[in-house]
Amino acid sequence: TKYFIFLQPHREPRRKKYGVISQQLYPVLEAFFTKDLKRPDLAKRLPRIGFIGWYTRVFFGLLHELAWDSKKRFVVEKTPEHIDHLDEIERYVPNAKVVHILRNGPEVAASMYEVSREYPKWWKGASSLNYCVNRWIETAQRSLTYSKKENHYLLRYEHLVCDPETVLVPLCEFLGVPFEAGMLTNYQ
Protein backbone atom coordinates (compact mmCIF):
# COMPACT_ATOMS: atom_id res chain seq x y z
CA THR A 1 0.00 0.00 0.00
CA LYS A 2 2.97 2.33 0.64
CA TYR A 3 0.71 3.82 3.34
CA PHE A 4 3.38 4.94 5.78
CA ILE A 5 5.60 6.33 3.03
CA PHE A 6 2.95 8.92 2.14
CA LEU A 7 1.28 9.38 5.55
CA GLN A 8 3.40 12.15 7.05
CA PRO A 9 3.27 15.67 5.56
CA HIS A 10 7.05 16.20 5.66
CA ARG A 11 6.99 19.11 3.20
CA GLU A 12 3.69 20.59 4.39
CA PRO A 13 4.47 22.55 7.59
CA ARG A 14 0.90 23.50 8.52
CA ARG A 15 -0.37 19.93 8.14
CA LYS A 16 2.64 18.63 10.05
CA LYS A 17 2.07 21.11 12.88
CA TYR A 18 -1.53 19.95 13.38
CA GLY A 19 -0.99 16.23 12.71
CA VAL A 20 -2.96 16.12 9.47
CA ILE A 21 -2.17 13.54 6.76
CA SER A 22 -0.09 14.47 3.73
CA GLN A 23 -1.87 15.66 0.59
CA GLN A 24 -0.08 12.84 -1.25
CA LEU A 25 -1.73 10.05 0.74
CA TYR A 26 -5.32 10.10 -0.53
CA PRO A 27 -4.49 9.80 -4.27
CA VAL A 28 -2.13 6.87 -3.56
CA LEU A 29 -4.77 5.03 -1.52
CA GLU A 30 -7.54 5.81 -3.99
CA ALA A 31 -5.45 4.22 -6.75
CA PHE A 32 -4.64 1.27 -4.47
CA PHE A 33 -8.31 0.50 -3.75
CA THR A 34 -9.58 1.30 -7.25
CA LYS A 35 -6.86 0.00 -9.58
CA ASP A 36 -4.97 -2.60 -7.54
CA LEU A 37 -7.82 -4.13 -5.55
CA LYS A 38 -10.66 -3.29 -7.96
CA ARG A 39 -12.70 -2.03 -5.00
CA PRO A 40 -13.82 1.52 -5.83
CA ASP A 41 -16.56 1.14 -3.21
CA LEU A 42 -13.87 1.14 -0.50
CA ALA A 43 -12.04 4.05 -2.13
CA LYS A 44 -15.24 6.12 -1.88
CA ARG A 45 -15.38 5.48 1.88
CA LEU A 46 -11.85 6.77 2.37
CA PRO A 47 -11.79 10.34 3.72
CA ARG A 48 -9.80 12.86 1.69
CA ILE A 49 -8.30 14.46 4.79
CA GLY A 50 -7.94 13.72 8.50
CA PHE A 51 -5.71 13.57 11.52
CA ILE A 52 -2.99 10.94 11.25
CA GLY A 53 -4.09 8.60 14.05
CA TRP A 54 -7.78 8.69 13.15
CA TYR A 55 -7.07 8.31 9.43
CA THR A 56 -4.84 5.29 10.09
CA ARG A 57 -7.61 3.61 12.08
CA VAL A 58 -10.08 4.25 9.23
CA PHE A 59 -7.68 2.91 6.61
CA PHE A 60 -6.80 -0.25 8.53
CA GLY A 61 -10.48 -0.71 9.33
CA LEU A 62 -11.15 -0.82 5.59
CA LEU A 63 -8.35 -3.35 5.14
CA HIS A 64 -9.79 -5.53 7.90
CA GLU A 65 -13.22 -5.28 6.30
CA LEU A 66 -11.69 -6.37 3.00
CA ALA A 67 -10.03 -9.32 4.74
CA TRP A 68 -13.32 -10.26 6.41
CA ASP A 69 -15.14 -10.10 3.05
CA SER A 70 -12.48 -12.42 1.61
CA LYS A 71 -12.87 -14.80 4.56
CA LYS A 72 -9.31 -14.04 5.72
CA ARG A 73 -8.28 -13.56 9.33
CA PHE A 74 -5.32 -11.24 8.79
CA VAL A 75 -4.17 -8.19 6.91
CA VAL A 76 -0.63 -8.45 5.57
CA GLU A 77 1.20 -5.30 4.52
CA LYS A 78 4.43 -5.93 2.67
CA THR A 79 5.83 -2.59 1.55
CA PRO A 80 9.62 -3.00 1.93
CA GLU A 81 10.15 0.73 2.51
CA HIS A 82 8.05 0.52 5.65
CA ILE A 83 11.30 -0.56 7.35
CA ASP A 84 11.89 3.21 7.57
CA HIS A 85 8.58 3.78 9.38
CA LEU A 86 8.59 1.22 12.18
CA ASP A 87 8.12 3.82 14.93
CA GLU A 88 5.02 5.16 13.16
CA ILE A 89 3.67 1.66 12.61
CA GLU A 90 4.04 0.86 16.28
CA ARG A 91 2.47 4.19 17.27
CA TYR A 92 -0.54 3.98 14.96
CA VAL A 93 -1.05 0.21 14.63
CA PRO A 94 -0.24 -0.94 18.17
CA ASN A 95 -1.15 -4.61 17.67
CA ALA A 96 0.94 -5.01 14.53
CA LYS A 97 3.33 -7.91 14.30
CA VAL A 98 6.33 -7.28 12.08
CA VAL A 99 8.24 -10.01 10.27
CA HIS A 100 11.72 -9.04 9.10
CA ILE A 101 13.12 -11.19 6.31
CA LEU A 102 16.86 -10.66 6.15
CA ARG A 103 18.49 -11.69 2.87
CA ASN A 104 22.13 -12.05 1.82
CA GLY A 105 23.60 -8.54 1.45
CA PRO A 106 25.47 -8.88 -1.85
CA GLU A 107 22.40 -10.43 -3.50
CA VAL A 108 20.14 -7.65 -2.25
CA ALA A 109 22.57 -4.89 -3.28
CA ALA A 110 23.00 -6.43 -6.75
CA SER A 111 19.24 -6.78 -7.15
CA MET A 112 18.59 -3.18 -6.06
CA TYR A 113 21.30 -1.94 -8.39
CA GLU A 114 19.88 -3.85 -11.35
CA VAL A 115 16.21 -3.04 -10.78
CA SER A 116 16.90 0.67 -10.22
CA ARG A 117 18.47 0.73 -13.67
CA GLU A 118 15.69 -1.26 -15.28
CA TYR A 119 12.93 0.85 -13.66
CA PRO A 120 14.53 4.22 -12.81
CA LYS A 121 11.16 5.99 -12.60
CA TRP A 122 10.11 3.78 -9.69
CA TRP A 123 13.45 4.21 -7.92
CA LYS A 124 13.97 7.97 -8.29
CA GLY A 125 16.73 7.24 -10.78
CA ALA A 126 19.41 4.59 -11.05
CA SER A 127 21.13 3.88 -7.73
CA SER A 128 24.88 3.57 -7.35
CA LEU A 129 26.26 0.27 -6.12
CA ASN A 130 27.63 2.10 -3.06
CA TYR A 131 24.13 3.39 -2.26
CA CYS A 132 22.65 -0.12 -2.62
CA VAL A 133 25.26 -1.65 -0.28
CA ASN A 134 24.78 1.10 2.31
CA ARG A 135 21.00 0.81 2.09
CA TRP A 136 21.19 -2.93 2.79
CA ILE A 137 23.50 -2.34 5.77
CA GLU A 138 21.18 0.34 7.15
CA THR A 139 18.03 -1.75 6.83
CA ALA A 140 19.70 -4.91 8.13
CA GLN A 141 20.86 -3.01 11.21
CA ARG A 142 17.35 -1.64 11.72
CA SER A 143 15.89 -5.15 11.44
CA LEU A 144 18.40 -6.53 13.94
CA THR A 145 17.63 -3.72 16.38
CA TYR A 146 13.85 -4.13 16.15
CA SER A 147 14.01 -7.93 16.23
CA LYS A 148 14.69 -7.69 19.96
CA LYS A 149 11.17 -6.35 20.46
CA GLU A 150 8.36 -8.73 21.38
CA ASN A 151 6.17 -7.92 18.35
CA HIS A 152 8.99 -8.32 15.79
CA TYR A 153 10.32 -11.54 14.31
CA LEU A 154 13.52 -11.95 12.30
CA LEU A 155 14.20 -14.76 9.87
CA ARG A 156 16.81 -15.40 7.21
CA TYR A 157 15.55 -15.71 3.67
CA GLU A 158 18.17 -18.34 2.85
CA HIS A 159 17.01 -20.51 5.78
CA LEU A 160 13.41 -20.19 4.63
CA VAL A 161 14.38 -21.40 1.15
CA CYS A 162 16.59 -24.26 2.38
CA ASP A 163 14.44 -25.55 5.23
CA PRO A 164 11.00 -23.95 5.04
CA GLU A 165 9.26 -26.11 7.64
CA THR A 166 11.89 -25.42 10.31
CA VAL A 167 11.45 -21.69 9.68
CA LEU A 168 7.67 -21.64 9.24
CA VAL A 169 6.70 -23.56 12.39
CA PRO A 170 8.06 -20.93 14.84
CA LEU A 171 6.96 -18.10 12.52
CA CYS A 172 3.39 -19.43 12.57
CA GLU A 173 3.56 -19.67 16.35
CA PHE A 174 4.67 -16.01 16.51
CA LEU A 175 1.81 -14.97 14.23
CA GLY A 176 -0.74 -17.07 16.10
CA VAL A 177 -1.69 -19.24 13.14
CA PRO A 178 -1.51 -23.01 12.96
CA PHE A 179 1.22 -24.46 10.80
CA GLU A 180 -0.21 -26.55 7.97
CA ALA A 181 1.84 -28.83 5.73
CA GLY A 182 0.07 -27.30 2.71
CA MET A 183 2.02 -24.10 3.34
CA LEU A 184 5.04 -25.88 1.92
CA THR A 185 3.36 -26.58 -1.41
CA ASN A 186 0.41 -24.16 -1.79
CA TYR A 187 2.18 -20.80 -1.60
CA GLN A 188 -0.87 -18.90 -2.84
C-alpha positions as CSV (number, residue, x, y, z in Angstrom):
1,T,0.0,0.0,0.0
2,K,3.0,2.3,0.6
3,Y,0.7,3.8,3.3
4,F,3.4,4.9,5.8
5,I,5.6,6.3,3.0
6,F,3.0,8.9,2.1
7,L,1.3,9.4,5.5
8,Q,3.4,12.1,7.0
9,P,3.3,15.7,5.6
10,H,7.0,16.2,5.7
11,R,7.0,19.1,3.2
12,E,3.7,20.6,4.4
13,P,4.5,22.6,7.6
14,R,0.9,23.5,8.5
15,R,-0.4,19.9,8.1
16,K,2.6,18.6,10.0
17,K,2.1,21.1,12.9
18,Y,-1.5,19.9,13.4
19,G,-1.0,16.2,12.7
20,V,-3.0,16.1,9.5
21,I,-2.2,13.5,6.8
22,S,-0.1,14.5,3.7
23,Q,-1.9,15.7,0.6
24,Q,-0.1,12.8,-1.2
25,L,-1.7,10.0,0.7
26,Y,-5.3,10.1,-0.5
27,P,-4.5,9.8,-4.3
28,V,-2.1,6.9,-3.6
29,L,-4.8,5.0,-1.5
30,E,-7.5,5.8,-4.0
31,A,-5.4,4.2,-6.8
32,F,-4.6,1.3,-4.5
33,F,-8.3,0.5,-3.7
34,T,-9.6,1.3,-7.3
35,K,-6.9,0.0,-9.6
36,D,-5.0,-2.6,-7.5
37,L,-7.8,-4.1,-5.6
38,K,-10.7,-3.3,-8.0
39,R,-12.7,-2.0,-5.0
40,P,-13.8,1.5,-5.8
41,D,-16.6,1.1,-3.2
42,L,-13.9,1.1,-0.5
43,A,-12.0,4.0,-2.1
44,K,-15.2,6.1,-1.9
45,R,-15.4,5.5,1.9
46,L,-11.8,6.8,2.4
47,P,-11.8,10.3,3.7
48,R,-9.8,12.9,1.7
49,I,-8.3,14.5,4.8
50,G,-7.9,13.7,8.5
51,F,-5.7,13.6,11.5
52,I,-3.0,10.9,11.2
53,G,-4.1,8.6,14.0
54,W,-7.8,8.7,13.2
55,Y,-7.1,8.3,9.4
56,T,-4.8,5.3,10.1
57,R,-7.6,3.6,12.1
58,V,-10.1,4.2,9.2
59,F,-7.7,2.9,6.6
60,F,-6.8,-0.2,8.5
61,G,-10.5,-0.7,9.3
62,L,-11.2,-0.8,5.6
63,L,-8.3,-3.4,5.1
64,H,-9.8,-5.5,7.9
65,E,-13.2,-5.3,6.3
66,L,-11.7,-6.4,3.0
67,A,-10.0,-9.3,4.7
68,W,-13.3,-10.3,6.4
69,D,-15.1,-10.1,3.1
70,S,-12.5,-12.4,1.6
71,K,-12.9,-14.8,4.6
72,K,-9.3,-14.0,5.7
73,R,-8.3,-13.6,9.3
74,F,-5.3,-11.2,8.8
75,V,-4.2,-8.2,6.9
76,V,-0.6,-8.4,5.6
77,E,1.2,-5.3,4.5
78,K,4.4,-5.9,2.7
79,T,5.8,-2.6,1.5
80,P,9.6,-3.0,1.9
81,E,10.2,0.7,2.5
82,H,8.0,0.5,5.7
83,I,11.3,-0.6,7.4
84,D,11.9,3.2,7.6
85,H,8.6,3.8,9.4
86,L,8.6,1.2,12.2
87,D,8.1,3.8,14.9
88,E,5.0,5.2,13.2
89,I,3.7,1.7,12.6
90,E,4.0,0.9,16.3
91,R,2.5,4.2,17.3
92,Y,-0.5,4.0,15.0
93,V,-1.1,0.2,14.6
94,P,-0.2,-0.9,18.2
95,N,-1.2,-4.6,17.7
96,A,0.9,-5.0,14.5
97,K,3.3,-7.9,14.3
98,V,6.3,-7.3,12.1
99,V,8.2,-10.0,10.3
100,H,11.7,-9.0,9.1
101,I,13.1,-11.2,6.3
102,L,16.9,-10.7,6.1
103,R,18.5,-11.7,2.9
104,N,22.1,-12.1,1.8
105,G,23.6,-8.5,1.5
106,P,25.5,-8.9,-1.9
107,E,22.4,-10.4,-3.5
108,V,20.1,-7.6,-2.2
109,A,22.6,-4.9,-3.3
110,A,23.0,-6.4,-6.7
111,S,19.2,-6.8,-7.2
112,M,18.6,-3.2,-6.1
113,Y,21.3,-1.9,-8.4
114,E,19.9,-3.9,-11.4
115,V,16.2,-3.0,-10.8
116,S,16.9,0.7,-10.2
117,R,18.5,0.7,-13.7
118,E,15.7,-1.3,-15.3
119,Y,12.9,0.8,-13.7
120,P,14.5,4.2,-12.8
121,K,11.2,6.0,-12.6
122,W,10.1,3.8,-9.7
123,W,13.4,4.2,-7.9
124,K,14.0,8.0,-8.3
125,G,16.7,7.2,-10.8
126,A,19.4,4.6,-11.1
127,S,21.1,3.9,-7.7
128,S,24.9,3.6,-7.4
129,L,26.3,0.3,-6.1
130,N,27.6,2.1,-3.1
131,Y,24.1,3.4,-2.3
132,C,22.7,-0.1,-2.6
133,V,25.3,-1.6,-0.3
134,N,24.8,1.1,2.3
135,R,21.0,0.8,2.1
136,W,21.2,-2.9,2.8
137,I,23.5,-2.3,5.8
138,E,21.2,0.3,7.2
139,T,18.0,-1.8,6.8
140,A,19.7,-4.9,8.1
141,Q,20.9,-3.0,11.2
142,R,17.4,-1.6,11.7
143,S,15.9,-5.2,11.4
144,L,18.4,-6.5,13.9
145,T,17.6,-3.7,16.4
146,Y,13.9,-4.1,16.2
147,S,14.0,-7.9,16.2
148,K,14.7,-7.7,20.0
149,K,11.2,-6.4,20.5
150,E,8.4,-8.7,21.4
151,N,6.2,-7.9,18.3
152,H,9.0,-8.3,15.8
153,Y,10.3,-11.5,14.3
154,L,13.5,-11.9,12.3
155,L,14.2,-14.8,9.9
156,R,16.8,-15.4,7.2
157,Y,15.5,-15.7,3.7
158,E,18.2,-18.3,2.8
159,H,17.0,-20.5,5.8
160,L,13.4,-20.2,4.6
161,V,14.4,-21.4,1.2
162,C,16.6,-24.3,2.4
163,D,14.4,-25.6,5.2
164,P,11.0,-23.9,5.0
165,E,9.3,-26.1,7.6
166,T,11.9,-25.4,10.3
167,V,11.4,-21.7,9.7
168,L,7.7,-21.6,9.2
169,V,6.7,-23.6,12.4
170,P,8.1,-20.9,14.8
171,L,7.0,-18.1,12.5
172,C,3.4,-19.4,12.6
173,E,3.6,-19.7,16.3
174,F,4.7,-16.0,16.5
175,L,1.8,-15.0,14.2
176,G,-0.7,-17.1,16.1
177,V,-1.7,-19.2,13.1
178,P,-1.5,-23.0,13.0
179,F,1.2,-24.5,10.8
180,E,-0.2,-26.5,8.0
181,A,1.8,-28.8,5.7
182,G,0.1,-27.3,2.7
183,M,2.0,-24.1,3.3
184,L,5.0,-25.9,1.9
185,T,3.4,-26.6,-1.4
186,N,0.4,-24.2,-1.8
187,Y,2.2,-20.8,-1.6
188,Q,-0.9,-18.9,-2.8
